[in-house]
Amino acid sequence: MSSTDAPVDQATTPLAGVTVLDLTDHRGEFGPWMLSELGADVIKIEPPGGTPARAAMPLRIPDGAAFEVVSPDLRSWQFCAYNSNKRSVVLDLEDPGDRQVFERLVSRADFVYESGVPGTLAEAGYRHDDLRSLNARIIHVQVTPFGLDGPRSADPASEVSLAALGGSANMQGVFERAPVKASIAQAWRHAGAEAAAAGLMAHARMRVDGAAQHVAVSAQATMTWTLLNAMETHAICGRDFQRSGTMVNLAAPLQMRYRTQDGWAIGVARGVATGRLLDWYIEEGLADESWRAEDWDTYDLRASKGEPVSRTFEELYEALVGLCGQHTNADLLQRSVELGETIAPVHTVADLVEFEHLRVRDFWRPVELGGISELEGTSEFAGTPGVELPGGPATIDGVRIGMRRRPPLLDEHGAEIRAEAARAGEPGEPDGVAGSDRAVEPDGVPEPDWVVEPPESAGKPTAWSVGNAELPFARLRVADFSWIGVGPITAKSLADHGATVVRIESAGRIDGLRANPPFKDDVIDVDMAHFFGTFNTSKLSIDIDLKTPGGVDIARRMIAWADVVVESWTPGTFARNIADDELIAELNPNAIVVHTSLLASGGPLSKMGGFGYHAAAIAGFYPVVGWPDLPPDGPYLAYTDTISPRIITATLLAALDRRRRTGKGCVIEAAQLECGLQFLAPELADYADSGTVASRNGNRNPDVAPQGVYPCKGDDRWCAITIADDAQWKTLVELMGAPQWAQAPELSSLEGRLAAHDAIDDEISAWTVTQEAVKLERLLAGAGIAAGMAQRSSDLLADPQYAHRGFHRWLEHPRMGTVPYSGHQYQIAGYDHGPRFAAPMLGQHTFDVLSEQLGLTDEQIAGIAAAGALG
């Protein structure tokens, strides 16, 4: 792909006409990149010499050659992966002329993104108020370690310190060893992705109050949200969950990793899985006919309650161990999917580039980057071998969003951008009017109010559904047919900001999270499961039997009522049982429909069901978390459930903005696998180019030493430490009391410290084990060293930075009492946002929704109940 733009498909560029100024480095560039994937014009504003992100690991060094073989501008795979679609201009913000160019660009932009505290702009003399004076409706987004203020706001941070302070490290790896981070960069990719959704949410709020918005994303909070059911567990059941490798607390402590004939696979020996695999077990002699007498669909809940069951979880586990040991990964995946279950292979990045399902879905996109000889004197890259990067993470109306131009050379578009800035100051070009507010359809029809009113028969919003009129989505209606993680978290992002979100549930097939811990006070009950609660705040719940004609009729009424329809069933299932896209369009021509599943439609494995831990295995995350001498442990639990909502929410918010301007709905489809692979894009490109297979390496990085998570005083207490350079090493040595071993000359250089890393770790551990983790963290951070106590749920609930931010929201639940819900991972200045009310009990609002939202009479509701359609 050359530097010139590819043809633009208006359906897949909902942010066409939007301008984004990107001053981020590697810590935030994912956010503007995601907006560029959705059609925004993203201008990369770089300092003289270029952004440090152009040197971020992993580096592009073909065949082990020197940097000079490739363009110095494009030597970083991190940069190449997250800067496609952007244009580059170099501006020296200390130069008066360049400051004028910058100010003119701000006057015509919609968004400004930057990284860090205080940030590039503050250092150049531009505070948020200065940006607002240039553009009264600008959205200013800062991607930060901890937020803009609070006790940690000025602390240095690293991937491992953020993983520790956010809590993810404490849930990864085996208990016998230190908590462990991912061996590839993840914290800033989470933060950047969240910044895309946060910026668009702030833009929606700007549409309500007409004022500029200042957004601060907390990388620490984004890492906390990777904990899933371990976030608030201490307040719910009085204990912390702890790392246990690939053992997880679901209906019971269950092992997920199994040895196969040619590697490892991920599966769960639960009741439902056993029922689906039972014929295969019997064929293989791993079970006998007596197993058929068990009710496997209800086994998990009954077993977890201690009720009588015919087989133990250990017997279920042994059957799956036997099956996996007799087959290859390919056989296990193919046959299990045919049986309606999933035994997922643990892929590496090498396996992914050959994965047939992705090839059939035309996922990969070739990018020609060229060598330095081809780059001199030209902006074109044609004629040189390229690599394949992951394609866009979603489709809109069946067309994949994504790259229209390759990543830019330094200042490649400087002349044209400076010319645009000059025109912005000419007479007749009003300043301070954002680009998206100028966007209209080609026929010149003025933009409508963003809410397209449903038919009169759909019912009117009520006071309890509208809520605070200042909330950006106070008039939006969402029919949430999804379950487990990705869909519910996506719908929650709208509910927390005012939307009336109705969760359509069925007591006959409850959301699996209602059957899994943590349970309030360990009372095992569908209304006491906080795993469900965390992902479903601010929603209403109705209990409908969707296997009955009456239930289907209510579901279709909900579709007609909604502005947004979200479903996460296996591809094709919702279409067969409730409504396909054609029927949805008939019921509601302006609806935005979101389909999310593990692998999406149109491929040989599309009907594969399962959970985020299956997708994380297929996506290649298991081999990059853990210890090199141990089997792959992977990230905690359903990892792609923590990536996908960030990407899908941004896509949905962009589609809502397009609907506001054009009145047009659309169909969005996103696979957890394809969303997850966006967080592996640099490593996938590195493999495609050099054959390097990303793997696990504990807490170490190849470009810093020492780095680790070190033992401290107390039971399982640890502190993460990163020494980023020689000066920090000298500081650490002084803080340790200048021991003789640390003064060895060879340790004064990075190379020497890397060579002696094991010995250094032993010595540092001997010092840290005499220290209290929280005091050690403060000592090191105060000296300019990135450090963080490895926090548990109980620590997160008492974290002073979270207390300052008001991160946890304690809300009253009808059954649980007052319980905490983790809040938003970003803050919008002047807007006290977060979960509005507690998650619902199953079917808590059935009558209210049917009567007040759908407009049904008492007699009609009674008839529906009599027909067995209500739970």
Buried (B, 14 or more C-beta within 10 A) or exposed (E): BEBEEEEEBBBBBBBBBBBBBBBBBBBBBBBBBBBBBBBBBBBBBBBEEBBBBBBBBBBBBEEEEEEEBBBBBBBBBBBBBBBBBBBBBBBBBEEEEBBBBBBBBBBBBBBBBBBBBBBBBBEBEBBBEBBBBBBBBBBBBBBBBBBBBBBBBBBBBBBBBBBBBBBBBBBBBBEEBBBBBBBBBBBBBBBBBBBBBBBBBBBBBBBBEEEBBBBBBBBBBBBBBBBBBBBBBBBBBEEBBBBBBBBBBBBBEBBBBBEBEEBBBBBBBBBBBBBBBBEBBBEBEBBEEEBEEBEBEBBBBBBBEEEEBEBEBEBBBBBBBBBBEBBBBEBBBBBBBEBBBBBBBBBBBBBBBEBEBBEEBEBBBEBBBBBBEBBEEEEBBEEEEBBBBBBBBBBBBEEBBBBBBBBBBBBBBBEEBBEBBEEBBEEEEEBBBBBBBEBEEEEEEEBEEBBBEBEEEBBEBEEEBBBEEEBBBBBBBBBBBBBBBBBBBBBBBBBBBBBBBBBBBBBBEBBBBBBBBBBBEEEBBBBBBBBBBBBBBBBBBBBBBBEBEBBBBBBBBBBBBBBBBBBBBBBBBBBEEBBEBEEBBEBBEBBBBBBBBBBBBBBBBBBBBBBBBBBBBBBBBBBBBBBEEBBBBBBBBBBBBBBBBBBBBBBBBBBBBBBBBBBBBBBBBBBBBBBBBBBBBBBBBBBBBBEBBBBBBBBBBEEBBBBBBBBBEEEBBBBBBBBBEEEBBBBBBEBBEEEEBBEEEEBBEBEBBBBBBEBBBEBBBBBBBEBBBBEBBBBBBEBEBBBBBBBBBBBBBEBEBBEBBEBBBEBEBEBBEEBBBBBBBBBBEEBEBBBBBBBBBBBBBBBBBBBBBBBBEEEEBEEBBEBEBBB
